Amino acid sequence: MSPAERVSGGAGTIQRQMTDPIAAFIVGRLGVRNLQVQSVGLPASLRGNIIHDALHQLYIDAPSRADICGWSGDDTRGRIAVAVAAAFSRHERNSDVVLMELFKLERDRVGELLHSFVAIDSARGEFSIAAVEHEIGFAEAGVRLQLRVDRIDRLPDDSLVVLDYKTGAKKKFLQSDGQPREIQLIAYACALDDPVAAVALVNVDSREVSFDGAGRGYSNEAAWHDSLADWKRQVRTACKDLSRGDVRINRLQGVKDARYFNLLSRYTELLRDG
């Protein structure tokens, strides 16, 4: 890998390197992207982006838990209305009549989600929001990535909690074997200078708004530092493999997971001849 090469795909490229190296090469180094599937109504990706934008706007002033708890009912409703309007404005600008009706329905849903989100945050322990939509440069073993963290909270002891918003079906951070399902939160932790006390996925969906993570408040805190150190080593190893040109194909993955890059990876051919 050339020292001047910048890999695309963010922390997702590291995740791909750990699960299917050829996909990391195709996305991170070749810059290939899959076409979006046509949807009836608003696509899930668009709905997810709108929720991310609304949460960004809601907490753009980086309030503390005390600040959030101090918002009156009218203040909360006003802040949410402003956040929702900002999140939808660029999408509604050139919309036709039918699409505007869909956006109106989605506005109501996102508004309710933000109300639930504020209630969940108010019930947590003390924290202050250190950053939202925070960009961090990350470099390891010659791999240079630009990462974007949804949110970073600072605890009273000055340690950090790294949060990633998930807007689809509920996701758990840890698998049954105690390993992370997704490594991106650990990549963020690697890129931060301050100590990280916990990482968590924040499920933001009409069915449930909840936090699920590891570290302080989520898992055995005594084992946290050793676990985090081990997971960081996995990130560094993945970066080394990507840098040295590892393009193996994971023949054990399901067809659905391999589908997007099937033509480039020859997954079906290898599976057939296997």
N, C-alpha and C positions, 0 to 999 in steps of 0.2 A: 504494500500500500504506500502510495506517495505521501510524503509529509504534508503536502499542500492539499490533499484530498479531504473534503468534508463529507461525511456520511449523512445521508438524509434518513428520515423516518423516526427520529428521536429515539426514546427508550424502547419503542416497539421493535426497532431493529435488533437490539440486544435480546429481547424476548424471542424473536424469530431465530437468532443464532443458536439459542439454547434448545429450541424445539425442532427447527428445520433449517439448517444452515444455508441451503440453496435459496430459500425465501429471503433470508437476510441479505444475501448477495444481490438478488434481483431487485429488492426494494431499496436497500440502503446504498448500494454502490452503482447499480444501473439506473435507479430512479423510476422503475416501472410502477405504474398504478393500475388497479383494476377499475373497470367501468362500474358505475353505480347501477344497481338493479332498479328498474322502473317500479314505482309504488302507486297504490291507490290512496289518495289523500296526501298528507304530509309525510315525507320519508322519515324513517327513524333517525337518520343521521342529522337531518335538519332540526327535528324536535330536540335532539340532544344538544346541538350547537346553541339553540335558543336558550335552553335551560342553563348551559354553561355561561352564556353571555349575561343572562339575568342575575345569576348568582355573583358574577364578577361585579356587575353594577351595584348590586345590593350592598356588597361589602367593600366597595372600592375605597372607602375612607378608613379602612382597617380598624374597625371598632374592637373593643375588648368585650368579654362576656358581660362585664358590668355595664358597659354602654348599651349592649343589646337588651339586657334585662331592664334597663332604664327607659327604653322606648315605650311610650304610651300606645294604646290601641290605635289611635288616630295617626300617630307618628309612624308606627309599623305599616299601617295600610298605605300611607302616603309614600313611604320609601319603596314599598313593593310595587306600587303603581308606577313610580318613576323608573324602577329597574325593569319592569316588564315592558313599558313603552320603549325604552332604549334598546332592549333586546330585539323587539319586533320591527322597529322603524325601518331598518335597511331592507328587510324582506318584504315589507308591505308597500314600499315606495312605488314599485312598478307592477303590482299585483292586479289581476282582473277581479271581477265581481265574485266569482265562485271561490277563488283563492282567498279573498278577503273574508268570506264567511268562514272558511276553514281556520283562518288565523284568529278570528274572533273566538271560536270555540277553544282553540289552543291557548289563547290569552287567559281564559278563565281557569284552565287546568294548571298552567304555569303559576298563576297567582296563588292558587290553593297550595301548590307544592312549596312555594316560598314561605307561606304562612307556617306550614308544617316544619320546614327547615329551621326557621327562626325559633320555633318552640323546642325543637330538639337541641339546638345550640344553647339555648337558655338553660336547659337542664343539665348541661355538662359541667365539669369542674372548671376552675378559673383558667382563663387563657386570654391572650390578646392576638389578634390577627397580624402577623408580620408581613405577609405579602399575598396577593392574589394574582393569578396568571403570571407567575414569576419566571422569567427566562434565565437559564443558567448554562454557561458553556461547560462542557464536560470533555475531558481528554484522557484516554487510557490506552496504552500499548499502540500508540499511533492512530487510534480511532478518535476522531473529533466529532462530537455531536452537539446540537443545540437542543436543550431540553426546555420544556414548559411545564411548570408545576401549577396545578389548579389552585392550591392554597397551602400556606405554611402558617401554623399557629405557634406562638411562643408561650411556654409555660412559666409559672412564677420563678422557677430555678434557672431560667434562661435557656433551657433545652427546647428542642423543636419537635413539633408533630407535623408530619408530611401527609397531606390529604389529596386524594384523587377522586373526582366525581364520576360516578357511573350512573347512566340514565336509562339503561335497559332493565332486564330481569335482575333480581338481587344476586350479587356476587359475594362470595366469601374470600378473604385474603389468603387464608391458609388452607391447604389441602389436609386430608386425613393423616398424612405422614408428617405434618408440621412444616412442610416446605411451602413457599409462596406459590400461589397459582400464577401470578404475574410478577415479573421482576422489576417493572418500571419504577415502583416506589423505592426499591433498593438502589436503582441507578440514581434517582434523585438524591437519596441519602449520601451516596458516594460523592456527589457533586457539591454538597453543602459543607461549609467549614465548621459550623457549630455542631455540638453533639445532638443526635436525634434520639428522642426518648420513645417515640412510637411512630408507626406509619399506619394509615387506614384508608380503606375504600369507603366512600360516602355514597350509599345507594339512594338515588333521588328518583323516585318513580311513584305513580299514582297508587300503586299497591302498598308501598312502604318507603319511608324515609328513615335510614338507619346508618350507623357506623359499624364497620367490621374491620379489625386490624390486628396488629401484633405490637407488643411493647407495653408501656405504662397504660393501665386501664383496660387492656385488651387480652393480654396473655401473661404467662409467668414472667414477671419482671426480673427475677433473679437470673433467668436464662437468656434474657433479651440481648445483652451485649455479646455473648458468644454466638447466638443465632445471627445477629446482624453482621458480625465479623465474617461468619461463614458465608452468608448470602452475598456480601460484598466481594468475597473471593470468587464466587461464581460469576459475578458481573465482570470482574477483571479477566477471568479465564475466557469468558465469551468474547470479550474485546480482543484478546490475544488471538483466538481462533479466527475471528473475522479479519484481523489484520494480516494474518499469514495466508489468507486465501482459502479457508475451509469452506467448501461448497457441497458437502455431503447432502444426500437426499434421505429424509426420514421415511422409510418404507413402511413403518409401523403406524403412521398416522392414518386417520380415517379419510375416505374419499372427499368428504365435505371440506375438511381442512386443507387438503391439497388442491382443490378444484381451481382456485384463482390462477395458479401458476403452472397448471398441468402441462400445457403445451411446451413451456420453457424447461420444465424439470424432467419431463418424460416419466412422471410418476406412474401413470396407468400402464405404460409400456413395461416398466420395471416390475410393477406389481403382477402383470400378466405372465412375464417370463420368469418371475421369481422362483 
